[in-house]
């Protein structure tokens, strides 16, 4: 089902999506065996930066419709794009696909919600799981605590990154924390995977996959007078997620296992390139590599 959320923040737009794809999706048989295995394990990017000023997001069961929309982005106007998105959505309102389309430049920041048979210009919009959205609102309103519960029992979470320098960035971080908590702990099995954040940067006049770092470790206890271990590794279940900032492809690195996950248009099976019905999706591939080489 997915959960995607977008909100205008001053002269910026923040967009968040999960990556989980459920096995029932009608897209599975359109991938080769290896690509399908990786999509089931790591999901897809559902908030796709198609140009520096456009972002298209999708949720729902029939994601082949999302690929149809992504194929038609070039050389059409925003109005035409919205019309096509609405037609695709209305093919099957109950079980089809929902869209959020965002456009931003130095003068205009717009969010369009294609849902429930309508296309509306909004300041805040969400698509996908109602349960996830309801939980997300509960986190924001203080009904649920911000820290993650479901990763490691008796654990704590460490967040790292640059300090917010503007009111927009501070609001973005608040929304991201609530979204991150939601996809882990909302209880909807159709929502999950990685948190994929996008932020429109007014200075560079473009959308970015915005970087972040999260680390999860078990709480440590030691006797008085003994030193506390400063590092915990995968042996005790600790793990980190390093999300690289990028204007196009998505890169995620897990230092404890020397694993990098890249979402792009690469396919492990050359026959996948012949299938236009899934050609526009950013699919994952996993590589064992050191952190510096992965970054390069």
N, C-alpha and C positions, 0 to 999 in steps of 0.2 A: 504493500500500500504506500509506504513512504511518509515522510513528514518534511515539508518545505515551508519556510517562513521568510517573508521579506517585509522590510519597514524603512520608510524614509526617515533619515536622521539629519535634520538641518538641510544642507546642500549635498548630502551623501545618501547612499542606499546601502543597507546591510541585508545580505541574503544568506540563509543557512539551509543546508540539506543533509540528510543522512545518505548512506550508500546501499542499504540493504535491498536486495532483490529476492523476492520469494520464489520458490521453485515452481509455483503454479503459473508464473508469467508466460504468456503466449510467445515471448521472444526467445525462449530457451532453445527451441529447435532451429532457430535461425543462426546460431553460433556453431562453430566447430567444437569438437569434443573438449579440447584443451581450453579454449576460450570460455566455453560454457562452465567448465569446472571452476575457473578462476572467477567468473562473474558470480557464481553461487557462493564462493568463499568470501570475496571482497566487494561484490556489488558493482554498481555503476555510479558515475558522476551524474547527478540529476539537476544540478545547477551549472549549466554549460556557458562559459564565456565565449560567445561566437565572434565578437569583435571588441575593440576597446570600449565601445559605448553600448553594446547590447549583451544581455544575458537572458537565456531562455531556461526555464525550470519546468519540470514535469513530475507528475505523480499519478498513480493509478495502475490498473491491471494491464491495459492494452498499450504498452510502451512503444509498439511499432508505429502508432500514430505520432508519438513524439519524434521518432526518426524522420517521418514524413515532413514534419514541420522544420526540423533542422536542415533538411536537404534543400529547402526553398528559401533560406534566409538571404542568400546573396541576390543583389540586384532587384530587390523589391522595397517598397516603402513600408514604414511602420504600420500605416493603415491597412495595407494589403496583408502584412504579416498577421495582424490581429484578426482579420477576416478569415484567413486560412486556419488559424488556431481555433477559432470559434466553430468553424465547420467540422474540423477534425474532432473536437470535443463533443459536438452534438450528434456524431454518428452513433454514440452509445453513452448517453449521459450517466447512466447508473453504473456501468462497468468499464467505461472507457478511460480517458486520460484527462487530467486537469493541467492547466498551464498557469505559470506566472511569467510575464514578459516584462523585463526592466530595460528602460532606456535612460541614459544619463550623459550629460555633457556639462560644460561650464555654466550654462544658462538654465537647463531644464533637467529635472529628475522625476521620472514617471514610472509608476508601477501599474501594470494592467493584470487583472485577475480574471481568468477564463474558467468559470466554474458554475455549476447549477444551471447550465444552458444560457449563460449570459457572459458578456465581456464588460468589465467595469474598471474605471480608473480609480485607484485607491491609494491611501497613504500607508496602509498596513494590509497584508494579505497572507493567507496560508492555504495550502492544499495538502491532501493526503489524509492521514489518520486524525479523526476527531478526538480520540482518546489521548493521542500524543499532544494535540493542541491544548486540550483541557488541562493536562498535566503541566505543560509549559506555562500556562497562565497561573497555575497554582504555585509553581516555583517563583515566578515573578512577583506574585502577591504575598509570598511568605508562608504559604500553606505547607510547602515542603522545603527542607533545608537545601542549600546550594551544593553541598558536597556529595560526591558519588557514593552510592551504597553497594552496588552489585558487583564490583570488580574483584576485590580481595577482602575476605572477612577481616575485621579489625584493622583496616588499613587507613592510610591517609593519602591525600592528593596534594601534589605540588604543582603550582602553575608558575610559568616563567614567560617573560616577554618584556617588551618596552612599556614604560609607563605612559598612560594616555596623556597626550599633550593638548587635546582639544575636548570640548564638551561632546562633540560627535563621536570621538574615539572612546570616550568614557561610556557613553550610552551603548555603543557597539559592544564593548566588552561585557557590559551587564547582560545584554541580550544573548551574547555568545555563551556565557556561563550558564544561563538558564536553558539554552538549547542543548548544550553539551550534557547537562544533567538529564534532560528529557530523553534523549535517545538511548541513554544507558538504563534509566530506571522507570520509564513510563509504564512498562508492563505489557505493551503491545508488541507481539512477536513479529509483526510485519514491519517494525521500525528498528533500526539499529545500524551497526557497522561503524564507520568513521564519521565524524562531524566535518563537513566541508563548508567553510565560511568564505564569503565574498564581500568585499567592501569597495565602493566607488571612491577613489581618491581624487579630490578636486585639484590637487597640485599637479598631478600627472595626467588628469583628464581621462581616466580609464578605470575599468574594473580590474581588481586583483583578487586571486585566491590568497587570502591573508594568512600569514604564517602564525603558528603558535607552538607551544611546547607544554606537554602534560606528562607527569610522572606519577605512578601509583606504587606505593610501597607498604609493606606490613608495618604496623606499629612495633617499635623495638623496646625491649625492657632489659635492663642489666643490673647487676648488683652494685651497691654503692662502692665507689672507688675504682671500678673497672671502666675502661674506655668504651664508648659507644661506637660501633662500626659505622663508618661514614658512607659506605656504599653497599647497596643490596643489588643482587643480580637476579637472573631468571630462575636460579635454583630455589629461591623462596617465593617465587611467583611475582616478583616485582617487574614492572615494565614501563617503558617510556614511549611517547609518541611525539615525533618531531615532524611538524607539517611545514613544508617550505613555501615561502611566498613566491607566487608565479603569476604571469599574465595569461597563461594558456593551459599548459598541462599541469597535472596534480602529482606532487611527489611527497610521499610519507616514508619516514625512516624509523625503524625500531632498533635502537642501539644495542640492546641486550642480546639480540640474535644476529646482528649485522645484516639485517634484512631491509631492503628497500622495495616499496611498492610504487609503481608509476602508472598513472592512468593517462592514456593517450590513444591515438588511432592505430597503434601497432597491434597486429594480430599474429599469434604463434602459428596459425595454420594459414597458408597462402590462399586456400580456397575461401577463407572468410572475406577476403577483399572483393570477391565476385558477388557477394550478397549485399545489395544496396539497401535492403530493409533494416540492416543494423550498422551500416557503414559510418554513420555520424556519431555513434556513441563513443565516449571515452571509456575503454575497458582496461582492467588492471593486469599487470604482469609483475611477478615477484622475482627479485634477484638477490643473491648473496653477494655482498660487496661492502667494503669499508665506507665509513661515513663521508670522508673527503671525496673519494671517487664517485660516490652517489651524487653528491652535491654538484660536482663538475659535470 
